[in-house]
Amino acid sequence: QMQLVESGGGLVQAGGSLRLSCGVLGRTLRDYAMGWFRQAPGKEREFVAAISSSGSITHYADSVKGRFTISRGNAKNTVYLQVNSLKLEDTAVYYCALDFRTAGAVTERGAYDYWGQGTQVTVSS
């Protein structure tokens, strides 16, 4: 069993930035494709960004392209989501997820096997 832990959320004004982090307890993430999803109140959990196990392939939701960047740490045991130019509609709980079975950057929620507990991002006007 893998336990993913997110951090870095918070309250930020529109136009601001945050860096979200995701690590795993007792293991490294270097061999796994990872993704970030988010869920706003009353809405379905939606794809935000994904990165392949090698870090060479990334995918983004259209709504965040050009503003968000997913990356791996130098030791590949942390995955980051840099969120810039935040908008009110970016307010959500952000979850990281681990794909245990494939190496590619997958956008489908059902492809992910392990999930963190989430970190709240709140954007104010």
Contact map, one row per residue, 1 for C-alpha under 8 A:
11100000000000000000000000000000000000000000000000000000000000000000000000000000000000000000000000000000000000000000000000000
11110000000000000000000110100000000000000000000000000000000000000000000000000000000000000000000000000000000000000100000000000
11111000000000000000000110000000000000000000000000000000000000000000000000000000000000000000000000000000000000000111000000000
01111100000000000000011110000000000000000000000000000000000000000000000000000000000000000000000110000000000000000111100000000
00111110000000000000011110000000000000000000000000000000000000000000000000000000000000000000000100000000000000000001110000000
00011111000000000001111000000000000000000000000000000000000000000000000000000000000000000000001100000000000000000001111000000
00001111100000000001110000000000000000000000000000000000000000000000000000000000000000000000000000000000000000000000001000000
00000111110000000111100000000000000000000000000000000000000000000000000000000000000000000000000000000000000000000000001000000
00000011111000000111000000000000000000000000000000000000000000000000000000000000000000000000000000000000000000000000001111000
00000001111100000100000000000000000000000000000000000000000000000000000000000000000000000000000000000000000000000000001111000
00000000111110000000000000000000000000000000000000000000000000000000000000000000000000000000000000000000000000000000000011110
00000000011111011100000000000000000000000000000000000000000000000000000000000000000000000000000000000000000000000000000011110
00000000001111110000000000000000000000000000000000000000000000000000000000000000000001000000000000000000000000000000000000111
00000000000111110000000000000000000000000000000000000000000000000000000000000000000011110000000000000000000000000000000000111
00000000000011111000000000000000000000000000000000000000000000000000000000000000000111100000000000000000000000000000000000000
00000000000111111100000000000000000000000000000000000000000000000000000000000000000111000000000000000000000000000000000000000
00000000000100111110000000000000000000000000000000000000000000000000000000000000011111000000000000000000000000000000000000000
00000001110100011111000000000000000000000000000000000000000000000000000000000000011100000000000000000000000000000000000000000
00000001100000001111100000000000000000000000000000000000000000000000000000000001111000000000000000000000000000000000000000000
00000111100000000111110000000000000000000000000000000000000000000000000000000001111000000000000000000000000000000000000000000
00000111000000000011111000000000000000000000000000000000000000000000000000000111100000000000000000000000000000000000000000000
00011110000000000001111100000000000000000000000000000000000000000000000000000111000000000000000100000000000000000000000000000
00011100000000000000111110011000000000000000000000000000000000000000000000001110000000000000000000000000000000000000000000000
01111000000000000000011111111000000000000000000000000000000000000000000000001100000000000000000000000000000000000000000000000
01111000000000000000001111100000000000000000000000000000000000000000000000000000000000000000000000000000000000000000000000000
00000000000000000000000111110000000000000000000000000000000000000000000000000000000000000000000000000000000000000000000000000
01000000000000000000000111111000000000000000000000000000000000000000000000001000000000000000000000000000000000000000000000000
00000000000000000000001101111110000000000000000000000000000000000000000000011100000000000000000000000000000000000000000000000
00000000000000000000001100111111000000000000000000000000000000000000000000011110000000000000000000000000000000000000000000000
00000000000000000000000000011111000000000000000000001100000000000000000000111000000000000000000000000000000000000000000000000
00000000000000000000000000011111100000000000000000001100000000000000000000000000000000000000000000000010000000000000000000000
00000000000000000000000000001111110000000000000000011000000000000000000000000000000000000000000001111110000000000000000000000
00000000000000000000000000000011111000000000000001111100000000000000000000000000000000000000000001110111110000000000000000000
00000000000000000000000000000001111100000000000001111000000000000000000000000010000000000000000111100000100000000000000000000
00000000000000000000000000000000111110000000001111100000000000000000000000000000000000000000000111100000111000000000000000000
00000000000000000000000000000000011111000000001111000000000000000000000000000000100000000000011110000000000000000000000000000
00000000000000000000000000000000001111100000111110000000000000000000000000000000000000000000011110000000000000000000000000000
00000000000000000000000000000000000111110000111100000000000000000000000000000000000000000001111000000000000000000000000000000
00000000000000000000000000000000000011111011110000000000000000000000000000000000000000000001110000000000000000000000000000000
00000000000000000000000000000000000001111111100000000000000000000000000000000000000000000011100000000000000000000000000000000
00000000000000000000000000000000000000111110000000000000000000000000000000000000000000000001000000000000000000000000000000000
00000000000000000000000000000000000000011111000000000000000000000000000000000000000000000000000000000000000000000000000000000
00000000000000000000000000000000000000111111100000000000000000000000000000000000000000000000000000000000000000000000000000000
00000000000000000000000000000000000000110111110000000000000000000000000000000000000000000000000000000000000000000000000000000
00000000000000000000000000000000000011110011111000000000000000000000000000000000000000000000000000000000000000000000000000000
00000000000000000000000000000000000011100001111100000000000000000000000000000000000000000000000000000000000010000000000000000
00000000000000000000000000000000001111000000111110000000000110000000000000000000000000000000000000000000001110000000000000000
00000000000000000000000000000000001111000000011111000000000110010000000000000000000000000000000000000000000000000000000000000
00000000000000000000000000000000001110000000001111100000011110000000110000000000000000000000000000000000001000000000000000000
00000000000000000000000000000000111100000000000111110000011100000000010000000000000000000000000000000000111000000000000000000
00000000000000000000000000000000111000000000000011111011111000000000011000000000000000000000000000000001110000000000000000000
00000000000000000000000000000001110000000000000001111111110000000000000000000000000000000000000000000011110000000000000000000
00000000000000000000000000000111110000000000000000111111000000000000000000000000000000000000000000000011100000000000000000000
00000000000000000000000000000110100000000000000000011111100000000000000000000000000000000000000000000010000000000000000000000
00000000000000000000000000000000000000000000000000111111110000000000001100000000000000000000000000000000000000000000000000000
00000000000000000000000000000000000000000000000000111111110000000000000000000000000000000000000000000000000000000000000000000
00000000000000000000000000000000000000000000000000110111111000000000000000000000000000000000000000000001100000000000000000000
00000000000000000000000000000000000000000000000011110011111100000000010000000000000000000000000000000000100000000000000000000
00000000000000000000000000000000000000000000000011100000111110000000000000000000000000000000000000000000111000000000000000000
00000000000000000000000000000000000000000000001111000000011111011000000000000000000000000000000000000000000000000000000000000
00000000000000000000000000000000000000000000001110000000001111111000000000000000000000000000000000000000000000000000000000000
00000000000000000000000000000000000000000000000000000000000111111000000000000000000000000000000000000000000000000000000000000
00000000000000000000000000000000000000000000000000000000000011111000000000000000000000000000000000000000000000000000000000000
00000000000000000000000000000000000000000000000100000000000111111111000000000000000000000000000000000000000000000000000000000
00000000000000000000000000000000000000000000000000000000000111111111000000000000000000000000000000000000000000000000000000000
00000000000000000000000000000000000000000000000000000000000000011111100000000000000000000000000000000000000000000000000000000
00000000000000000000000000000000000000000000000000000000000000011111100000000000001111000000000000000000000000000000000000000
00000000000000000000000000000000000000000000000000000000000000011111110000000000111100000000000000000000000000000000000000000
00000000000000000000000000000000000000000000000010000000000000000111111000000001111000000000000000000000000000000000000000000
00000000000000000000000000000000000000000000000011100000010000000001111100000011110000000000000000000000000000000000000000000
00000000000000000000000000000000000000000000000000100010000000000000111110000011100000000000000000000000000000000000000000000
00000000000000000000000000000000000000000000000000000010000000000000011111111111000000000000000000000000000000000000000000000
00000000000000000000000000000000000000000000000000000000000000000000001111111111000000000000000000000000000000000000000000000
00000000000000000000000000000000000000000000000000000000000000000000000111111000000000000000000000000000000000000000000000000
00000000000000000000000000000100000000000000000000000000000000000000000111111100000000000000000000000000000000000000000000000
00000000000000000000000000011100000000000000000000000000000000000000000111111110000000000000000000000000000000000000000000000
00000000000000000000001100111100000000000000000000000000000000000000000111111110000000000000000000000000000000000000000000000
00000000000000000000111100011000000000000000000000000000000000000000000110111111000000000000000000000000000000000000000000000
00000000000000000000111000001000010000000000000000000000000000000000011110011111100000000000000000000000000000000000000000000
00000000000000000011110000000000000000000000000000000000000000000000111110000111110000000000000000000000000000000000000000000
00000000000000000011100000000000000100000000000000000000000000000001111000000011111000000000000000000000000000000000000000000
00000000000000001111000000000000000000000000000000000000000000000001110000000001111100000000000000000000000000000000000000000
00000000000000001111000000000000000000000000000000000000000000000011100000000000111111000000000000000000000000000000000000000
00000000000000111100000000000000000000000000000000000000000000000011000000000000011111000000000000000000000000000000000000000
00000000000001111000000000000000000000000000000000000000000000000010000000000000001111100000000000000000000000000000000000000
00000000000011111000000000000000000000000000000000000000000000000010000000000000001111110100000000000000000000000000000000100
00000000000001100000000000000000000000000000000000000000000000000000000000000000000011111110000000000000000000000000000000100
00000000000001000000000000000000000000000000000000000000000000000000000000000000000001111110000000000000000000000000000001111
00000000000000000000000000000000000000000000000000000000000000000000000000000000000000111110000000000000000000000000000000100
00000000000000000000000000000000000000000000000000000000000000000000000000000000000001111111000000000000000000000000000011100
00000000000000000000000000000000000000010000000000000000000000000000000000000000000000111111100000000000000000000000000111100
00000000000000000000000000000000000001111000000000000000000000000000000000000000000000000111110000000000000000000000000111000
00000000000000000000000000000000000001110000000000000000000000000000000000000000000000000011111000000000000000000000011110000
00000000000000000000000000000000000111100000000000000000000000000000000000000000000000000001111100000000000000000000011110000
00000100000000000000000000000000000111000000000000000000000000000000000000000000000000000000111110000000000000000011111000000
00011100000000000000010000000000011110000000000000000000000000000000000000000000000000000000011111000000000000000011010000000
00010000000000000000000000000000011110000000000000000000000000000000000000000000000000000000001111100000000000011111000000000
00000000000000000000000000000001111000000000000000000000000000000000000000000000000000000000000111110000000000011110000000000
00000000000000000000000000000001111000000000000000000000000000000000000000000000000000000000000011111110000000111100000000000
00000000000000000000000000000001100000000000000000000000000000000000000000000000000000000000000001111100000000011100000000000
00000000000000000000000000000001000000000000000000000000000000000000000000000000000000000000000000111110000000000000000000000
00000000000000000000000000000001100000000000000000000000000000000000000000000000000000000000000000111111000000000000000000000
00000000000000000000000000000011100000000000000000011100000000000000000000000000000000000000000000101111100000000000000000000
00000000000000000000000000000000100000000000000000111000100000000000000000000000000000000000000000000111110000000000000000000
00000000000000000000000000000000111000000000000001111000111000000000000000000000000000000000000000000011111000000000000000000
00000000000000000000000000000000101000000000000001110000001000000000000000000000000000000000000000000001111100100000000000000
00000000000000000000000000000000001000000000001011000000001000000000000000000000000000000000000000000000111110100000000000000
00000000000000000000000000000000000000000000001000000000000000000000000000000000000000000000000000000000011111110000000000000
00000000000000000000000000000000000000000000011000000000000000000000000000000000000000000000000000000000001111110000000000000
00000000000000000000000000000000000000000000000000000000000000000000000000000000000000000000000000000000000111111000000000000
00000000000000000000000000000000000000000000000000000000000000000000000000000000000000000000000000100000011111111000000000000
00000000000000000000000000000000000000000000000000000000000000000000000000000000000000000000000011110000000111111110000000000
00000000000000000000000000000000000000000000000000000000000000000000000000000000000000000000000011110000000001111110000000000
01110000000000000000000000000000000000000000000000000000000000000000000000000000000000000000000011110000000000011111000000000
00110000000000000000000000000000000000000000000000000000000000000000000000000000000000000000001111000000000000011111100000000
00111100000000000000000000000000000000000000000000000000000000000000000000000000000000000000001110000000000000000111110000000
00011100000000000000000000000000000000000000000000000000000000000000000000000000000000000000001000000000000000000011111000000
00001100000000000000000000000000000000000000000000000000000000000000000000000000000000000000111100000000000000000001111100000
00000111110000000000000000000000000000000000000000000000000000000000000000000000000000000000111000000000000000000000111110000
00000000110000000000000000000000000000000000000000000000000000000000000000000000000000000011110000000000000000000000011111000
00000000111100000000000000000000000000000000000000000000000000000000000000000000000000000111110000000000000000000000001111100
00000000111100000000000000000000000000000000000000000000000000000000000000000000000000010111000000000000000000000000000111110
00000000001111000000000000000000000000000000000000000000000000000000000000000000000001111110000000000000000000000000000011111
00000000001111000000000000000000000000000000000000000000000000000000000000000000000000010000000000000000000000000000000001111
00000000000011000000000000000000000000000000000000000000000000000000000000000000000000010000000000000000000000000000000000111
